[in-house]
Amino acid sequence: MTVPNGDQRDRSDRSPWNWLLLVPIALPLLPFLFNSDEPRLFGFPAFYWLQLAFIAVGVTCTTIVYQMTKRRR
């Protein structure tokens, strides 16, 4: 399906900011980050509090991409 030339500049799905969405996908796939019991945070092993940190990173990256790519009227 082709898009007329006039509509291509209105599309926001080609923004370079979308590459930032790879961070919350790739970060939890790095096992050396959470492959230990230490350090502990408030008694919780690293695996558990890192999972919560990954959620915060995902929300932050998604918010940044949304704010930077939304259409300005």
C-alpha beads as a LAMMPS data file, in Angstrom:
LAMMPS data file: protein, C-alpha beads

73 atoms
72 bonds

1 atom types
1 bond types

-500.0 500.0 xlo xhi
-500.0 500.0 ylo yhi
-500.0 500.0 zlo zhi

Masses

1 110.0

Atoms # bond

1 1 1 0.000 0.000 0.000
2 1 1 1.456 3.349 -0.945
3 1 1 0.936 6.611 0.840
4 1 1 0.609 9.847 -1.123
5 1 1 3.555 12.213 -0.688
6 1 1 1.477 14.805 1.153
7 1 1 0.624 12.375 3.977
8 1 1 4.146 11.073 4.609
9 1 1 5.253 14.096 6.625
10 1 1 2.209 13.743 8.910
11 1 1 3.120 10.194 9.954
12 1 1 4.875 9.950 13.286
13 1 1 5.766 6.235 13.126
14 1 1 9.049 6.969 11.335
15 1 1 10.519 9.058 14.125
16 1 1 14.034 8.226 15.348
17 1 1 12.643 8.496 18.873
18 1 1 10.998 5.098 18.321
19 1 1 14.415 3.461 18.668
20 1 1 14.242 4.340 22.361
21 1 1 11.525 1.686 22.712
22 1 1 14.175 -1.006 22.235
23 1 1 15.714 -0.175 25.618
24 1 1 12.912 -1.670 27.768
25 1 1 12.827 -4.720 25.492
26 1 1 16.563 -5.419 25.490
27 1 1 17.367 -4.480 29.092
28 1 1 15.578 -7.432 30.772
29 1 1 17.224 -9.797 28.287
30 1 1 20.678 -9.103 29.735
31 1 1 21.086 -11.824 32.379
32 1 1 24.327 -10.485 33.840
33 1 1 22.313 -7.610 35.333
34 1 1 20.249 -9.806 37.652
35 1 1 22.198 -13.059 37.825
36 1 1 23.079 -12.685 41.507
37 1 1 21.536 -12.499 44.942
38 1 1 23.420 -9.341 45.886
39 1 1 23.004 -6.403 46.141
40 1 1 19.887 -6.445 48.247
41 1 1 17.543 -3.493 48.487
42 1 1 15.331 -3.409 51.596
43 1 1 15.946 -7.141 51.977
44 1 1 14.864 -8.015 48.441
45 1 1 17.325 -9.814 46.139
46 1 1 18.531 -7.985 43.052
47 1 1 16.254 -9.953 40.709
48 1 1 13.045 -8.672 42.309
49 1 1 13.877 -4.995 42.622
50 1 1 15.434 -4.966 39.144
51 1 1 12.147 -6.232 37.715
52 1 1 10.436 -3.217 39.262
53 1 1 13.188 -0.961 37.918
54 1 1 12.647 -2.411 34.418
55 1 1 8.979 -1.425 34.651
56 1 1 9.977 2.126 35.565
57 1 1 12.432 2.243 32.640
58 1 1 9.723 0.997 30.271
59 1 1 7.207 3.575 31.435
60 1 1 9.795 6.353 31.193
61 1 1 10.912 5.379 27.680
62 1 1 7.324 5.028 26.472
63 1 1 6.389 8.420 27.908
64 1 1 9.387 10.121 26.299
65 1 1 8.650 8.569 22.895
66 1 1 4.983 9.525 23.143
67 1 1 5.748 13.121 24.087
68 1 1 8.372 13.521 21.368
69 1 1 6.291 11.959 18.558
70 1 1 2.773 13.211 19.210
71 1 1 1.365 15.544 16.624
72 1 1 1.515 19.223 17.413
73 1 1 -1.496 21.177 16.179

Bonds

1 1 1 2
2 1 2 3
3 1 3 4
4 1 4 5
5 1 5 6
6 1 6 7
7 1 7 8
8 1 8 9
9 1 9 10
10 1 10 11
11 1 11 12
12 1 12 13
13 1 13 14
14 1 14 15
15 1 15 16
16 1 16 17
17 1 17 18
18 1 18 19
19 1 19 20
20 1 20 21
21 1 21 22
22 1 22 23
23 1 23 24
24 1 24 25
25 1 25 26
26 1 26 27
27 1 27 28
28 1 28 29
29 1 29 30
30 1 30 31
31 1 31 32
32 1 32 33
33 1 33 34
34 1 34 35
35 1 35 36
36 1 36 37
37 1 37 38
38 1 38 39
39 1 39 40
40 1 40 41
41 1 41 42
42 1 42 43
43 1 43 44
44 1 44 45
45 1 45 46
46 1 46 47
47 1 47 48
48 1 48 49
49 1 49 50
50 1 50 51
51 1 51 52
52 1 52 53
53 1 53 54
54 1 54 55
55 1 55 56
56 1 56 57
57 1 57 58
58 1 58 59
59 1 59 60
60 1 60 61
61 1 61 62
62 1 62 63
63 1 63 64
64 1 64 65
65 1 65 66
66 1 66 67
67 1 67 68
68 1 68 69
69 1 69 70
70 1 70 71
71 1 71 72
72 1 72 73
